[in-house]
Amino acid sequence: MAKVFTCECGVVIKGRDDGDLVRQAQRHAREVHRMQITREQVLAMARQE
Ligand SMILES: [Zn+2]
């Protein structure tokens, strides 16, 4: 099931499934914000497409 994560900076990340979304969101957070975010944080902020 596709999910969408909207970062606090406004970037919208779409994942094919939970795992894909978490990976992409964690990479974005690390590369852009120098932040580590957990799977739980990503999924808590995600919504169904
Ligand atoms: Zn961001």
mmCIF file of the protein (N, C-alpha, C, O) and its ligand, coordinates in Angstrom:
data_MODEL
# 
_entry.id   MODEL 
# 
loop_
_entity.id 
_entity.type 
_entity.pdbx_number_of_molecules 
1 polymer     1 
2 non-polymer 1 
# 
_entity_poly.entity_id                      1 
_entity_poly.type                           'polypeptide(L)' 
_entity_poly.nstd_linkage                   no 
_entity_poly.nstd_monomer                   no 
_entity_poly.pdbx_seq_one_letter_code       MAKVFTCECGVVIKGRDDGDLVRQAQRHAREVHRMQITREQVLAMARQE 
_entity_poly.pdbx_seq_one_letter_code_can   MAKVFTCECGVVIKGRDDGDLVRQAQRHAREVHRMQITREQVLAMARQE 
_entity_poly.pdbx_strand_id                 A 
# 
loop_
_entity_poly_seq.entity_id 
_entity_poly_seq.num 
_entity_poly_seq.mon_id 
_entity_poly_seq.hetero 
1 1  MET n 
1 2  ALA n 
1 3  LYS n 
1 4  VAL n 
1 5  PHE n 
1 6  THR n 
1 7  CYS n 
1 8  GLU n 
1 9  CYS n 
1 10 GLY n 
1 11 VAL n 
1 12 VAL n 
1 13 ILE n 
1 14 LYS n 
1 15 GLY n 
1 16 ARG n 
1 17 ASP n 
1 18 ASP n 
1 19 GLY n 
1 20 ASP n 
1 21 LEU n 
1 22 VAL n 
1 23 ARG n 
1 24 GLN n 
1 25 ALA n 
1 26 GLN n 
1 27 ARG n 
1 28 HIS n 
1 29 ALA n 
1 30 ARG n 
1 31 GLU n 
1 32 VAL n 
1 33 HIS n 
1 34 ARG n 
1 35 MET n 
1 36 GLN n 
1 37 ILE n 
1 38 THR n 
1 39 ARG n 
1 40 GLU n 
1 41 GLN n 
1 42 VAL n 
1 43 LEU n 
1 44 ALA n 
1 45 MET n 
1 46 ALA n 
1 47 ARG n 
1 48 GLN n 
1 49 GLU n 
# 
loop_
_struct_asym.id 
_struct_asym.entity_id 
A 1 
B 2 
# 
loop_
_chem_comp.id 
_chem_comp.type 
_chem_comp.mon_nstd_flag 
ALA 'L-peptide linking' y 
ARG 'L-peptide linking' y 
ASP 'L-peptide linking' y 
CYS 'L-peptide linking' y 
GLN 'L-peptide linking' y 
GLU 'L-peptide linking' y 
GLY 'peptide linking'   y 
HIS 'L-peptide linking' y 
ILE 'L-peptide linking' y 
LEU 'L-peptide linking' y 
LYS 'L-peptide linking' y 
MET 'L-peptide linking' y 
PHE 'L-peptide linking' y 
THR 'L-peptide linking' y 
VAL 'L-peptide linking' y 
ZN  non-polymer         . 
# 
_pdbx_entity_nonpoly.entity_id   2 
_pdbx_entity_nonpoly.name        ? 
_pdbx_entity_nonpoly.comp_id     ZN 
# 
_pdbx_nonpoly_scheme.asym_id         B 
_pdbx_nonpoly_scheme.entity_id       2 
_pdbx_nonpoly_scheme.mon_id          ZN 
_pdbx_nonpoly_scheme.ndb_seq_num     1 
_pdbx_nonpoly_scheme.pdb_seq_num     101 
_pdbx_nonpoly_scheme.auth_seq_num    101 
_pdbx_nonpoly_scheme.pdb_mon_id      ZN 
_pdbx_nonpoly_scheme.auth_mon_id     ZN 
_pdbx_nonpoly_scheme.pdb_strand_id   A 
_pdbx_nonpoly_scheme.pdb_ins_code    . 
# 
loop_
_atom_site.group_PDB 
_atom_site.id 
_atom_site.type_symbol 
_atom_site.label_atom_id 
_atom_site.label_alt_id 
_atom_site.label_comp_id 
_atom_site.label_asym_id 
_atom_site.label_entity_id 
_atom_site.label_seq_id 
_atom_site.pdbx_PDB_ins_code 
_atom_site.Cartn_x 
_atom_site.Cartn_y 
_atom_site.Cartn_z 
_atom_site.occupancy 
_atom_site.B_iso_or_equiv 
_atom_site.pdbx_formal_charge 
_atom_site.auth_seq_id 
_atom_site.auth_comp_id 
_atom_site.auth_asym_id 
_atom_site.auth_atom_id 
_atom_site.pdbx_PDB_model_num 
ATOM   1   N  N  . MET A 1 1  ? 0.845  -1.193 0.000  1.00 0.00 ? 1   MET A N  1 
ATOM   2   C  CA . MET A 1 1  ? 0.000  0.000  0.000  1.00 0.00 ? 1   MET A CA 1 
ATOM   3   C  C  . MET A 1 1  ? 0.882  1.245  0.000  1.00 0.00 ? 1   MET A C  1 
ATOM   4   O  O  . MET A 1 1  ? 1.790  1.362  0.824  1.00 0.00 ? 1   MET A O  1 
ATOM   5   N  N  . ALA A 1 2  ? 0.629  2.148  -0.891 1.00 0.00 ? 2   ALA A N  1 
ATOM   6   C  CA . ALA A 1 2  ? 1.470  3.341  -1.010 1.00 0.00 ? 2   ALA A CA 1 
ATOM   7   C  C  . ALA A 1 2  ? 1.207  4.303  0.145  1.00 0.00 ? 2   ALA A C  1 
ATOM   8   O  O  . ALA A 1 2  ? 0.071  4.502  0.574  1.00 0.00 ? 2   ALA A O  1 
ATOM   9   N  N  . LYS A 1 3  ? 2.292  4.889  0.626  1.00 0.00 ? 3   LYS A N  1 
ATOM   10  C  CA . LYS A 1 3  ? 2.163  5.884  1.684  1.00 0.00 ? 3   LYS A CA 1 
ATOM   11  C  C  . LYS A 1 3  ? 2.966  7.117  1.317  1.00 0.00 ? 3   LYS A C  1 
ATOM   12  O  O  . LYS A 1 3  ? 3.918  7.057  0.539  1.00 0.00 ? 3   LYS A O  1 
ATOM   13  N  N  . VAL A 1 4  ? 2.564  8.225  1.890  1.00 0.00 ? 4   VAL A N  1 
ATOM   14  C  CA . VAL A 1 4  ? 3.204  9.502  1.595  1.00 0.00 ? 4   VAL A CA 1 
ATOM   15  C  C  . VAL A 1 4  ? 3.670  10.140 2.900  1.00 0.00 ? 4   VAL A C  1 
ATOM   16  O  O  . VAL A 1 4  ? 2.938  10.199 3.888  1.00 0.00 ? 4   VAL A O  1 
ATOM   17  N  N  . PHE A 1 5  ? 4.899  10.607 2.865  1.00 0.00 ? 5   PHE A N  1 
ATOM   18  C  CA . PHE A 1 5  ? 5.480  11.290 4.023  1.00 0.00 ? 5   PHE A CA 1 
ATOM   19  C  C  . PHE A 1 5  ? 5.773  12.723 3.609  1.00 0.00 ? 5   PHE A C  1 
ATOM   20  O  O  . PHE A 1 5  ? 6.486  12.962 2.635  1.00 0.00 ? 5   PHE A O  1 
ATOM   21  N  N  . THR A 1 6  ? 5.219  13.678 4.352  1.00 0.00 ? 6   THR A N  1 
ATOM   22  C  CA . THR A 1 6  ? 5.517  15.083 4.078  1.00 0.00 ? 6   THR A CA 1 
ATOM   23  C  C  . THR A 1 6  ? 6.470  15.582 5.153  1.00 0.00 ? 6   THR A C  1 
ATOM   24  O  O  . THR A 1 6  ? 6.124  15.637 6.333  1.00 0.00 ? 6   THR A O  1 
ATOM   25  N  N  . CYS A 1 7  ? 7.659  15.938 4.730  1.00 0.00 ? 7   CYS A N  1 
ATOM   26  C  CA . CYS A 1 7  ? 8.671  16.411 5.663  1.00 0.00 ? 7   CYS A CA 1 
ATOM   27  C  C  . CYS A 1 7  ? 8.311  17.808 6.152  1.00 0.00 ? 7   CYS A C  1 
ATOM   28  O  O  . CYS A 1 7  ? 7.552  18.529 5.505  1.00 0.00 ? 7   CYS A O  1 
ATOM   29  N  N  . GLU A 1 8  ? 8.862  18.177 7.294  1.00 0.00 ? 8   GLU A N  1 
ATOM   30  C  CA . GLU A 1 8  ? 8.593  19.516 7.826  1.00 0.00 ? 8   GLU A CA 1 
ATOM   31  C  C  . GLU A 1 8  ? 9.131  20.607 6.901  1.00 0.00 ? 8   GLU A C  1 
ATOM   32  O  O  . GLU A 1 8  ? 8.702  21.757 6.996  1.00 0.00 ? 8   GLU A O  1 
ATOM   33  N  N  . CYS A 1 9  ? 10.056 20.268 6.013  1.00 0.00 ? 9   CYS A N  1 
ATOM   34  C  CA . CYS A 1 9  ? 10.585 21.259 5.066  1.00 0.00 ? 9   CYS A CA 1 
ATOM   35  C  C  . CYS A 1 9  ? 9.718  21.362 3.819  1.00 0.00 ? 9   CYS A C  1 
ATOM   36  O  O  . CYS A 1 9  ? 9.974  22.203 2.958  1.00 0.00 ? 9   CYS A O  1 
ATOM   37  N  N  . GLY A 1 10 ? 8.690  20.514 3.711  1.00 0.00 ? 10  GLY A N  1 
ATOM   38  C  CA . GLY A 1 10 ? 7.772  20.610 2.593  1.00 0.00 ? 10  GLY A CA 1 
ATOM   39  C  C  . GLY A 1 10 ? 7.985  19.575 1.503  1.00 0.00 ? 10  GLY A C  1 
ATOM   40  O  O  . GLY A 1 10 ? 7.165  19.448 0.594  1.00 0.00 ? 10  GLY A O  1 
ATOM   41  N  N  . VAL A 1 11 ? 9.078  18.839 1.589  1.00 0.00 ? 11  VAL A N  1 
ATOM   42  C  CA . VAL A 1 11 ? 9.342  17.794 0.607  1.00 0.00 ? 11  VAL A CA 1 
ATOM   43  C  C  . VAL A 1 11 ? 8.356  16.645 0.807  1.00 0.00 ? 11  VAL A C  1 
ATOM   44  O  O  . VAL A 1 11 ? 8.102  16.220 1.934  1.00 0.00 ? 11  VAL A O  1 
ATOM   45  N  N  . VAL A 1 12 ? 7.812  16.155 -0.288 1.00 0.00 ? 12  VAL A N  1 
ATOM   46  C  CA . VAL A 1 12 ? 6.869  15.045 -0.227 1.00 0.00 ? 12  VAL A CA 1 
ATOM   47  C  C  . VAL A 1 12 ? 7.559  13.788 -0.754 1.00 0.00 ? 12  VAL A C  1 
ATOM   48  O  O  . VAL A 1 12 ? 8.084  13.766 -1.868 1.00 0.00 ? 12  VAL A O  1 
ATOM   49  N  N  . ILE A 1 13 ? 7.543  12.748 0.072  1.00 0.00 ? 13  ILE A N  1 
ATOM   50  C  CA . ILE A 1 13 ? 8.190  11.493 -0.279 1.00 0.00 ? 13  ILE A CA 1 
ATOM   51  C  C  . ILE A 1 13 ? 7.129  10.410 -0.377 1.00 0.00 ? 13  ILE A C  1 
ATOM   52  O  O  . ILE A 1 13 ? 6.323  10.219 0.534  1.00 0.00 ? 13  ILE A O  1 
ATOM   53  N  N  . LYS A 1 14 ? 7.147  9.702  -1.509 1.00 0.00 ? 14  LYS A N  1 
ATOM   54  C  CA . LYS A 1 14 ? 6.176  8.628  -1.687 1.00 0.00 ? 14  LYS A CA 1 
ATOM   55  C  C  . LYS A 1 14 ? 6.881  7.283  -1.646 1.00 0.00 ? 14  LYS A C  1 
ATOM   56  O  O  . LYS A 1 14 ? 7.941  7.108  -2.249 1.00 0.00 ? 14  LYS A O  1 
ATOM   57  N  N  . GLY A 1 15 ? 6.288  6.333  -0.932 1.00 0.00 ? 15  GLY A N  1 
ATOM   58  C  CA . GLY A 1 15 ? 6.856  5.002  -0.861 1.00 0.00 ? 15  GLY A CA 1 
ATOM   59  C  C  . GLY A 1 15 ? 5.887  3.962  -1.384 1.00 0.00 ? 15  GLY A C  1 
ATOM   60  O  O  . GLY A 1 15 ? 4.671  4.106  -1.260 1.00 0.00 ? 15  GLY A O  1 
ATOM   61  N  N  . ARG A 1 16 ? 6.444  2.913  -1.970 1.00 0.00 ? 16  ARG A N  1 
ATOM   62  C  CA . ARG A 1 16 ? 5.599  1.820  -2.477 1.00 0.00 ? 16  ARG A CA 1 
ATOM   63  C  C  . ARG A 1 16 ? 4.948  1.066  -1.327 1.00 0.00 ? 16  ARG A C  1 
ATOM   64  O  O  . ARG A 1 16 ? 3.832  0.558  -1.442 1.00 0.00 ? 16  ARG A O  1 
ATOM   65  N  N  . ASP A 1 17 ? 5.673  1.007  -0.217 1.00 0.00 ? 17  ASP A N  1 
ATOM   66  C  CA . ASP A 1 17 ? 5.173  0.323  0.973  1.00 0.00 ? 17  ASP A CA 1 
ATOM   67  C  C  . ASP A 1 17 ? 5.885  0.935  2.182  1.00 0.00 ? 17  ASP A C  1 
ATOM   68  O  O  . ASP A 1 17 ? 6.696  1.848  2.028  1.00 0.00 ? 17  ASP A O  1 
ATOM   69  N  N  . ASP A 1 18 ? 5.590  0.444  3.362  1.00 0.00 ? 18  ASP A N  1 
ATOM   70  C  CA . ASP A 1 18 ? 6.174  1.016  4.575  1.00 0.00 ? 18  ASP A CA 1 
ATOM   71  C  C  . ASP A 1 18 ? 7.697  1.033  4.529  1.00 0.00 ? 18  ASP A C  1 
ATOM   72  O  O  . ASP A 1 18 ? 8.324  2.051  4.824  1.00 0.00 ? 18  ASP A O  1 
ATOM   73  N  N  . GLY A 1 19 ? 8.280  -0.086 4.164  1.00 0.00 ? 19  GLY A N  1 
ATOM   74  C  CA . GLY A 1 19 ? 9.735  -0.202 4.173  1.00 0.00 ? 19  GLY A CA 1 
ATOM   75  C  C  . GLY A 1 19 ? 10.390 0.780  3.217  1.00 0.00 ? 19  GLY A C  1 
ATOM   76  O  O  . GLY A 1 19 ? 11.391 1.415  3.548  1.00 0.00 ? 19  GLY A O  1 
ATOM   77  N  N  . ASP A 1 20 ? 9.814  0.894  2.030  1.00 0.00 ? 20  ASP A N  1 
ATOM   78  C  CA . ASP A 1 20 ? 10.351 1.802  1.024  1.00 0.00 ? 20  ASP A CA 1 
ATOM   79  C  C  . ASP A 1 20 ? 10.228 3.245  1.492  1.00 0.00 ? 20  ASP A C  1 
ATOM   80  O  O  . ASP A 1 20 ? 11.153 4.041  1.332  1.00 0.00 ? 20  ASP A O  1 
ATOM   81  N  N  . LEU A 1 21 ? 9.093  3.572  2.063  1.00 0.00 ? 21  LEU A N  1 
ATOM   82  C  CA . LEU A 1 21 ? 8.871  4.935  2.559  1.00 0.00 ? 21  LEU A CA 1 
ATOM   83  C  C  . LEU A 1 21 ? 9.855  5.268  3.675  1.00 0.00 ? 21  LEU A C  1 
ATOM   84  O  O  . LEU A 1 21 ? 10.443 6.350  3.688  1.00 0.00 ? 21  LEU A O  1 
ATOM   85  N  N  . VAL A 1 22 ? 10.030 4.356  4.591  1.00 0.00 ? 22  VAL A N  1 
ATOM   86  C  CA . VAL A 1 22 ? 10.937 4.583  5.721  1.00 0.00 ? 22  VAL A CA 1 
ATOM   87  C  C  . VAL A 1 22 ? 12.359 4.789  5.222  1.00 0.00 ? 22  VAL A C  1 
ATOM   88  O  O  . VAL A 1 22 ? 13.053 5.695  5.683  1.00 0.00 ? 22  VAL A O  1 
ATOM   89  N  N  . ARG A 1 23 ? 12.790 3.968  4.297  1.00 0.00 ? 23  ARG A N  1 
ATOM   90  C  CA . ARG A 1 23 ? 14.142 4.105  3.747  1.00 0.00 ? 23  ARG A CA 1 
ATOM   91  C  C  . ARG A 1 23 ? 14.339 5.471  3.092  1.00 0.00 ? 23  ARG A C  1 
ATOM   92  O  O  . ARG A 1 23 ? 15.330 6.155  3.349  1.00 0.00 ? 23  ARG A O  1 
ATOM   93  N  N  . GLN A 1 24 ? 13.413 5.848  2.267  1.00 0.00 ? 24  GLN A N  1 
ATOM   94  C  CA . GLN A 1 24 ? 13.551 7.126  1.558  1.00 0.00 ? 24  GLN A CA 1 
ATOM   95  C  C  . GLN A 1 24 ? 13.479 8.311  2.511  1.00 0.00 ? 24  GLN A C  1 
ATOM   96  O  O  . GLN A 1 24 ? 14.228 9.277  2.366  1.00 0.00 ? 24  GLN A O  1 
ATOM   97  N  N  . ALA A 1 25 ? 12.579 8.239  3.484  1.00 0.00 ? 25  ALA A N  1 
ATOM   98  C  CA . ALA A 1 25 ? 12.433 9.349  4.431  1.00 0.00 ? 25  ALA A CA 1 
ATOM   99  C  C  . ALA A 1 25 ? 13.669 9.461  5.318  1.00 0.00 ? 25  ALA A C  1 
ATOM   100 O  O  . ALA A 1 25 ? 14.117 10.567 5.622  1.00 0.00 ? 25  ALA A O  1 
ATOM   101 N  N  . GLN A 1 26 ? 14.221 8.324  5.733  1.00 0.00 ? 26  GLN A N  1 
ATOM   102 C  CA . GLN A 1 26 ? 15.426 8.355  6.563  1.00 0.00 ? 26  GLN A CA 1 
ATOM   103 C  C  . GLN A 1 26 ? 16.605 8.914  5.779  1.00 0.00 ? 26  GLN A C  1 
ATOM   104 O  O  . GLN A 1 26 ? 17.426 9.651  6.325  1.00 0.00 ? 26  GLN A O  1 
ATOM   105 N  N  . ARG A 1 27 ? 16.690 8.564  4.499  1.00 0.00 ? 27  ARG A N  1 
ATOM   106 C  CA . ARG A 1 27 ? 17.784 9.083  3.682  1.00 0.00 ? 27  ARG A CA 1 
ATOM   107 C  C  . ARG A 1 27 ? 17.635 10.596 3.526  1.00 0.00 ? 27  ARG A C  1 
ATOM   108 O  O  . ARG A 1 27 ? 18.612 11.335 3.647  1.00 0.00 ? 27  ARG A O  1 
ATOM   109 N  N  . HIS A 1 28 ? 16.434 11.045 3.262  1.00 0.00 ? 28  HIS A N  1 
ATOM   110 C  CA . HIS A 1 28 ? 16.189 12.486 3.129  1.00 0.00 ? 28  HIS A CA 1 
ATOM   111 C  C  . HIS A 1 28 ? 16.573 13.201 4.425  1.00 0.00 ? 28  HIS A C  1 
ATOM   112 O  O  . HIS A 1 28 ? 17.276 14.211 4.386  1.00 0.00 ? 28  HIS A O  1 
ATOM   113 N  N  . ALA A 1 29 ? 16.127 12.699 5.548  1.00 0.00 ? 29  ALA A N  1 
ATOM   114 C  CA . ALA A 1 29 ? 16.407 13.338 6.832  1.00 0.00 ? 29  ALA A CA 1 
ATOM   115 C  C  . ALA A 1 29 ? 17.911 13.402 7.094  1.00 0.00 ? 29  ALA A C  1 
ATOM   116 O  O  . ALA A 1 29 ? 18.428 14.398 7.599  1.00 0.00 ? 29  ALA A O  1 
ATOM   117 N  N  . ARG A 1 30 ? 18.598 12.320 6.741  1.00 0.00 ? 30  ARG A N  1 
ATOM   118 C  CA . ARG A 1 30 ? 20.037 12.268 6.996  1.00 0.00 ? 30  ARG A CA 1 
ATOM   119 C  C  . ARG A 1 30 ? 20.786 13.226 6.071  1.00 0.00 ? 30  ARG A C  1 
ATOM   120 O  O  . ARG A 1 30 ? 21.640 13.993 6.516  1.00 0.00 ? 30  ARG A O  1 
ATOM   121 N  N  . GLU A 1 31 ? 20.457 13.173 4.780  1.00 0.00 ? 31  GLU A N  1 
ATOM   122 C  CA . GLU A 1 31 ? 21.227 13.938 3.803  1.00 0.00 ? 31  GLU A CA 1 
ATOM   123 C  C  . GLU A 1 31 ? 20.893 15.421 3.829  1.00 0.00 ? 31  GLU A C  1 
ATOM   124 O  O  . GLU A 1 31 ? 21.775 16.258 3.636  1.00 0.00 ? 31  GLU A O  1 
ATOM   125 N  N  . VAL A 1 32 ? 19.634 15.753 4.063  1.00 0.00 ? 32  VAL A N  1 
ATOM   126 C  CA . VAL A 1 32 ? 19.218 17.150 3.990  1.00 0.00 ? 32  VAL A CA 1 
ATOM   127 C  C  . VAL A 1 32 ? 19.255 17.816 5.355  1.00 0.00 ? 32  VAL A C  1 
ATOM   128 O  O  . VAL A 1 32 ? 19.653 18.975 5.474  1.00 0.00 ? 32  VAL A O  1 
ATOM   129 N  N  . HIS A 1 33 ? 18.840 17.088 6.386  1.00 0.00 ? 33  HIS A N  1 
ATOM   130 C  CA . HIS A 1 33 ? 18.708 17.710 7.704  1.00 0.00 ? 33  HIS A CA 1 
ATOM   131 C  C  . HIS A 1 33 ? 19.737 17.223 8.714  1.00 0.00 ? 33  HIS A C  1 
ATOM   132 O  O  . HIS A 1 33 ? 19.777 17.704 9.847  1.00 0.00 ? 33  HIS A O  1 
ATOM   133 N  N  . ARG A 1 34 ? 20.571 16.268 8.306  1.00 0.00 ? 34  ARG A N  1 
ATOM   134 C  CA . ARG A 1 34 ? 21.545 15.694 9.246  1.00 0.00 ? 34  ARG A CA 1 
ATOM   135 C  C  . ARG A 1 34 ? 20.837 15.173 10.491 1.00 0.00 ? 34  ARG A C  1 
ATOM   136 O  O  . ARG A 1 34 ? 21.310 15.348 11.614 1.00 0.00 ? 34  ARG A O  1 
ATOM   137 N  N  . MET A 1 35 ? 19.693 14.530 10.270 1.00 0.00 ? 35  MET A N  1 
ATOM   138 C  CA . MET A 1 35 ? 18.890 14.003 11.376 1.00 0.00 ? 35  MET A CA 1 
ATOM   139 C  C  . MET A 1 35 ? 18.678 12.511 11.207 1.00 0.00 ? 35  MET A C  1 
ATOM   140 O  O  . MET A 1 35 ? 18.575 12.000 10.092 1.00 0.00 ? 35  MET A O  1 
ATOM   141 N  N  . GLN A 1 36 ? 18.616 11.825 12.340 1.00 0.00 ? 36  GLN A N  1 
ATOM   142 C  CA . GLN A 1 36 ? 18.245 10.422 12.319 1.00 0.00 ? 36  GLN A CA 1 
ATOM   143 C  C  . GLN A 1 36 ? 16.784 10.333 12.744 1.00 0.00 ? 36  GLN A C  1 
ATOM   144 O  O  . GLN A 1 36 ? 16.419 10.829 13.810 1.00 0.00 ? 36  GLN A O  1 
ATOM   145 N  N  . ILE A 1 37 ? 15.955 9.711  11.931 1.00 0.00 ? 37  ILE A N  1 
ATOM   146 C  CA . ILE A 1 37 ? 14.574 9.510  12.363 1.00 0.00 ? 37  ILE A CA 1 
ATOM   147 C  C  . ILE A 1 37 ? 14.273 8.020  12.359 1.00 0.00 ? 37  ILE A C  1 
ATOM   148 O  O  . ILE A 1 37 ? 14.817 7.261  11.558 1.00 0.00 ? 37  ILE A O  1 
ATOM   149 N  N  . THR A 1 38 ? 13.408 7.625  13.258 1.00 0.00 ? 38  THR A N  1 
ATOM   150 C  CA . THR A 1 38 ? 13.105 6.211  13.404 1.00 0.00 ? 38  THR A CA 1 
ATOM   151 C  C  . THR A 1 38 ? 11.952 5.808  12.480 1.00 0.00 ? 38  THR A C  1 
ATOM   152 O  O  . THR A 1 38 ? 11.198 6.642  11.978 1.00 0.00 ? 38  THR A O  1 
ATOM   153 N  N  . ARG A 1 39 ? 11.852 4.506  12.285 1.00 0.00 ? 39  ARG A N  1 
ATOM   154 C  CA . ARG A 1 39 ? 10.740 3.970  11.500 1.00 0.00 ? 39  ARG A CA 1 
ATOM   155 C  C  . ARG A 1 39 ? 9.396  4.425  12.090 1.00 0.00 ? 39  ARG A C  1 
ATOM   156 O  O  . ARG A 1 39 ? 8.469  4.774  11.360 1.00 0.00 ? 39  ARG A O  1 
ATOM   157 N  N  . GLU A 1 40 ? 9.313  4.412  13.429 1.00 0.00 ? 40  GLU A N  1 
ATOM   158 C  CA . GLU A 1 40 ? 8.076  4.800  14.093 1.00 0.00 ? 40  GLU A CA 1 
ATOM   159 C  C  . GLU A 1 40 ? 7.733  6.263  13.799 1.00 0.00 ? 40  GLU A C  1 
ATOM   160 O  O  . GLU A 1 40 ? 6.573  6.602  13.563 1.00 0.00 ? 40  GLU A O  1 
ATOM   161 N  N  . GLN A 1 41 ? 8.754  7.124  13.815 1.00 0.00 ? 41  GLN A N  1 
ATOM   162 C  CA . GLN A 1 41 ? 8.511  8.542  13.526 1.00 0.00 ? 41  GLN A CA 1 
ATOM   163 C  C  . GLN A 1 41 ? 8.031  8.746  12.091 1.00 0.00 ? 41  GLN A C  1 
ATOM   164 O  O  . GLN A 1 41 ? 7.113  9.526  11.838 1.00 0.00 ? 41  GLN A O  1 
ATOM   165 N  N  . VAL A 1 42 ? 8.660  8.041  11.163 1.00 0.00 ? 42  VAL A N  1 
ATOM   166 C  CA . VAL A 1 42 ? 8.248  8.169  9.755  1.00 0.00 ? 42  VAL A CA 1 
ATOM   167 C  C  . VAL A 1 42 ? 6.793  7.719  9.602  1.00 0.00 ? 42  VAL A C  1 
ATOM   168 O  O  . VAL A 1 42 ? 5.979  8.413  8.992  1.00 0.00 ? 42  VAL A O  1 
ATOM   169 N  N  . LEU A 1 43 ? 6.485  6.574  10.151 1.00 0.00 ? 43  LEU A N  1 
ATOM   170 C  CA . LEU A 1 43 ? 5.137  6.027  9.947  1.00 0.00 ? 43  LEU A CA 1 
ATOM   171 C  C  . LEU A 1 43 ? 4.078  6.855  10.681 1.00 0.00 ? 43  LEU A C  1 
ATOM   172 O  O  . LEU A 1 43 ? 2.935  6.945  10.234 1.00 0.00 ? 43  LEU A O  1 
ATOM   173 N  N  . ALA A 1 44 ? 4.462  7.453  11.802 1.00 0.00 ? 44  ALA A N  1 
ATOM   174 C  CA . ALA A 1 44 ? 3.515  8.295  12.538 1.00 0.00 ? 44  ALA A CA 1 
ATOM   175 C  C  . ALA A 1 44 ? 3.161  9.551  11.746 1.00 0.00 ? 44  ALA A C  1 
ATOM   176 O  O  . ALA A 1 44 ? 2.065  10.092 11.884 1.00 0.00 ? 44  ALA A O  1 
ATOM   177 N  N  . MET A 1 45 ? 4.101  10.009 10.914 1.00 0.00 ? 45  MET A N  1 
ATOM   178 C  CA . MET A 1 45 ? 3.882  11.227 10.134 1.00 0.00 ? 45  MET A CA 1 
ATOM   179 C  C  . MET A 1 45 ? 3.390  10.926 8.718  1.00 0.00 ? 45  MET A C  1 
ATOM   180 O  O  . MET A 1 45 ? 3.145  11.840 7.932  1.00 0.00 ? 45  MET A O  1 
ATOM   181 N  N  . ALA A 1 46 ? 3.249  9.661  8.406  1.00 0.00 ? 46  ALA A N  1 
ATOM   182 C  CA . ALA A 1 46 ? 2.857  9.274  7.036  1.00 0.00 ? 46  ALA A CA 1 
ATOM   183 C  C  . ALA A 1 46 ? 1.335  9.171  6.927  1.00 0.00 ? 46  ALA A C  1 
ATOM   184 O  O  . ALA A 1 46 ? 0.624  8.991  7.915  1.00 0.00 ? 46  ALA A O  1 
ATOM   185 N  N  . ARG A 1 47 ? 0.868  9.294  5.682  1.00 0.00 ? 47  ARG A N  1 
ATOM   186 C  CA . ARG A 1 47 ? -0.563 9.066  5.459  1.00 0.00 ? 47  ARG A CA 1 
ATOM   187 C  C  . ARG A 1 47 ? -0.721 8.167  4.231  1.00 0.00 ? 47  ARG A C  1 
ATOM   188 O  O  . ARG A 1 47 ? 0.170  8.073  3.387  1.00 0.00 ? 47  ARG A O  1 
ATOM   189 N  N  . GLN A 1 48 ? -1.859 7.523  4.160  1.00 0.00 ? 48  GLN A N  1 
ATOM   190 C  CA . GLN A 1 48 ? -2.145 6.665  3.019  1.00 0.00 ? 48  GLN A CA 1 
ATOM   191 C  C  . GLN A 1 48 ? -2.315 7.525  1.778  1.00 0.00 ? 48  GLN A C  1 
ATOM   192 O  O  . GLN A 1 48 ? -2.905 8.604  1.836  1.00 0.00 ? 48  GLN A O  1 
ATOM   193 N  N  . GLU A 1 49 ? -1.804 7.053  0.678  1.00 0.00 ? 49  GLU A N  1 
ATOM   194 C  CA . GLU A 1 49 ? -2.001 7.744  -0.597 1.00 0.00 ? 49  GLU A CA 1 
ATOM   195 C  C  . GLU A 1 49 ? -3.439 7.546  -1.042 1.00 0.00 ? 49  GLU A C  1 
ATOM   196 O  O  . GLU A 1 49 ? -3.833 8.044  -2.097 1.00 0.00 ? 49  GLU A O  1 
HETATM 197 ZN ZN . ZN  B 2 .  ? 13.021 17.675 4.716  1.00 0.00 2 101 ZN  A ZN 1 
# 
